């Protein structure tokens, strides 16, 4: 069993940029309204969270960075990598890019 998010149908076929201030369907909105909640559910149920990136019009790197790096900041890179599965048949390179965002350290503000 797994909890699934198909971004194209559960969030938007046309994801936006990083922040709400950048426009509609931002990475910030995705994290705050969907990704964080579903990840917490997967943690509680001890199942994988499967995020399917396919069938969208593409992603700004800032969207992916915002959503997945925030997830790692909240739960830790190891916890996220153990629990998360990303599907991206349309653009397989996005999987490695997301892993990079999960593992990267950001300077503290």
JOHUZI-V367144 format. One record per residue. RES is the residue in one small letter. SS is DSSP state (2 for helix, 1 for strand, 0 for the rest). NEAR is the number of other C-alpha atoms within 10 Angstrom. Layout:
RES,SS,NEAR ; RES,SS,NEAR
This chain:
x,0,9 ; x,1,14 ; x,1,17 ; x,1,18 ; x,1,19 ; x,1,17 ; x,2,20 ; x,2,17 ; x,2,12 ; x,2,12 ; x,0,17 ; x,0,17 ; x,0,18 ; x,0,17 ; x,0,23 ; x,0,24 ; x,0,23 ; x,0,23 ; x,0,18 ; x,2,14 ; x,2,9 ; x,2,12 ; x,0,11 ; x,0,15 ; x,0,19 ; x,0,25 ; x,2,28 ; x,2,24 ; x,2,21 ; x,2,25 ; x,2,21 ; x,2,14 ; x,2,12 ; x,2,15 ; x,2,24 ; x,2,18 ; x,2,12 ; x,2,18 ; x,2,25 ; x,2,13 ; x,2,15 ; x,2,20 ; x,2,16 ; x,2,9 ; x,2,12 ; x,0,13 ; x,0,15 ; x,1,20 ; x,1,24 ; x,1,19 ; x,1,19 ; x,1,19 ; x,0,23 ; x,0,19 ; x,0,16 ; x,0,17 ; x,0,11 ; x,0,15 ; x,0,17 ; x,0,14 ; x,2,16 ; x,2,16 ; x,2,22 ; x,2,25 ; x,2,22 ; x,2,21 ; x,2,25 ; x,2,25 ; x,2,25 ; x,2,21 ; x,2,21 ; x,2,20 ; x,2,15 ; x,2,12 ; x,2,15 ; x,0,14 ; x,2,21 ; x,2,12 ; x,2,13 ; x,2,23 ; x,2,16 ; x,2,10 ; x,2,16 ; x,1,18 ; x,1,16 ; x,1,20 ; x,1,15 ; x,0,15 ; x,0,13 ; x,0,12 ; x,0,12 ; x,0,13 ; x,2,10 ; x,2,18 ; x,2,15 ; x,2,11 ; x,2,14 ; x,2,18 ; x,2,19 ; x,2,15 ; x,2,22 ; x,2,24 ; x,2,18 ; x,0,14 ; x,0,12 ; x,0,9 ; x,0,5 ; x,0,4 ; x,0,3
